[in-house]
């Protein structure tokens, strides 16, 4: 059985992936907006609509793409487009945290702190 090995990113490495990550997150958020439109238009029947089903399958595919890169999609309200990248700062496992309206990765948080616990990445790690 193959063990899942965590890929740790330096902030520089994570920032190099951003052009691709940004496009994937854009696609996720775009599909989520389309699904929201169908839900508002069709109501309870939206979950049986073939367009909604196809859009949801694409979102799953996009999230898997992020996971293959080594990062994780974290915005289940589909508003901010949050992505976390495993990293090590000050000899502690942390998550570099990027939001879709940010130009680069400048924040991190502890494994259990979540978005609310975001702190600026120390300058020496950038």
C-alpha positions in Angstrom: 0.0 0.0 0.0 1.4 3.4 -1.0 1.7 6.0 1.8 0.4 9.5 1.1 3.5 11.7 1.4 2.9 15.3 2.2 4.6 17.8 -0.2 5.9 20.8 1.8 6.1 24.1 0.0 8.4 27.0 0.7 6.6 30.3 0.2 8.6 30.8 -3.0 7.6 27.4 -4.3 4.0 28.0 -3.5 4.0 31.3 -5.2 5.4 29.7 -8.4 2.3 27.5 -8.6 0.0 30.5 -8.3 -0.7 31.1 -12.0 -2.1 27.5 -12.3 -3.7 27.6 -8.9 -5.4 30.9 -9.7 -6.9 29.5 -12.9 -8.2 26.4 -11.2 -9.7 28.4 -8.4 -11.3 30.8 -11.0 -12.8 27.7 -12.6 -14.1 26.4 -9.3 -15.7 29.8 -8.3 -17.1 30.3 -11.8 -18.8 26.9 -11.7 -20.1 27.5 -8.2 -21.7 30.8 -9.4 -23.4 28.9 -12.3 -24.7 26.3 -9.8 -26.0 29.1 -7.6 -27.9 30.6 -10.6 -29.5 27.2 -11.3 -30.5 26.8 -7.6 -32.1 30.2 -7.6 -33.9 29.5 -10.8 -34.9 25.9 -10.4 -35.2 25.7 -6.6 -35.4 22.1 -5.3 -35.2 20.6 -8.8 -31.7 22.0 -9.3 -30.0 18.9 -7.8 -31.5 16.8 -10.6 -30.5 19.2 -13.4 -27.9 17.7 -15.7 -26.1 21.0 -16.0 -25.8 21.3 -12.2 -24.6 17.7 -12.0 -21.9 18.4 -14.7 -20.8 21.6 -13.1 -20.5 19.8 -9.7 -18.4 17.0 -11.3 -16.1 19.6 -12.8 -15.6 21.3 -9.4 -14.6 17.9 -8.0 -12.2 17.5 -10.9 -10.7 21.0 -10.2 -10.3 20.3 -6.5 -8.5 17.0 -7.3 -6.2 19.0 -9.6 -5.3 21.2 -6.6 -4.7 18.1 -4.5 -2.4 16.6 -7.1 -0.3 19.8 -7.0 -0.1 19.3 -3.2 -2.4 22.0 -2.0 -6.0 22.0 -0.7 -9.2 23.9 -1.5 -10.7 25.2 1.7 -13.6 27.6 0.8 -16.8 25.5 1.0 -19.0 28.6 0.7 -17.3 29.3 -2.6 -16.9 33.0 -1.8 -13.2 33.6 -1.2 -11.4 30.8 -3.1 -9.1 29.8 -0.2 -6.2 27.4 -0.8 -3.7 26.0 1.8 -0.2 24.7 1.0 1.6 22.5 3.6 4.8 24.2 4.8 7.2 24.4 7.7 7.9 27.7 9.5 10.0 27.9 12.6 10.3 24.1 12.7 6.5 23.7 12.9 4.1 22.3 10.3 1.8 25.1 9.1 -0.4 25.9 6.1 0.5 28.7 3.8 -2.8 30.4 3.1 -3.9 32.1 -0.1 -7.1 33.8 -1.0 -8.2 34.4 -4.6 -8.1 38.2 -4.4 -4.5 38.2 -3.2 -1.6 38.7 -5.6 0.8 36.3 -3.8 1.0 34.1 -0.8 1.9 36.2 2.2 0.0 34.5 5.1 0.1 31.2 7.0 -1.7 29.6 9.9 -1.3 26.6 12.2 -2.8 23.3 11.2 -5.8 23.8 13.4 -6.1 27.6 13.4 -7.8 28.0 10.1 -8.3 31.3 8.2 -9.1 33.3 11.3 -5.6 32.5 12.6 -3.7 33.9 9.6 -0.4 35.6 10.3 2.1 37.3 7.9 4.9 34.9 6.8 8.1 36.1 8.5 10.3 38.0 6.0 13.2 35.5 6.3 11.0 32.8 4.7 10.0 34.9 1.7 
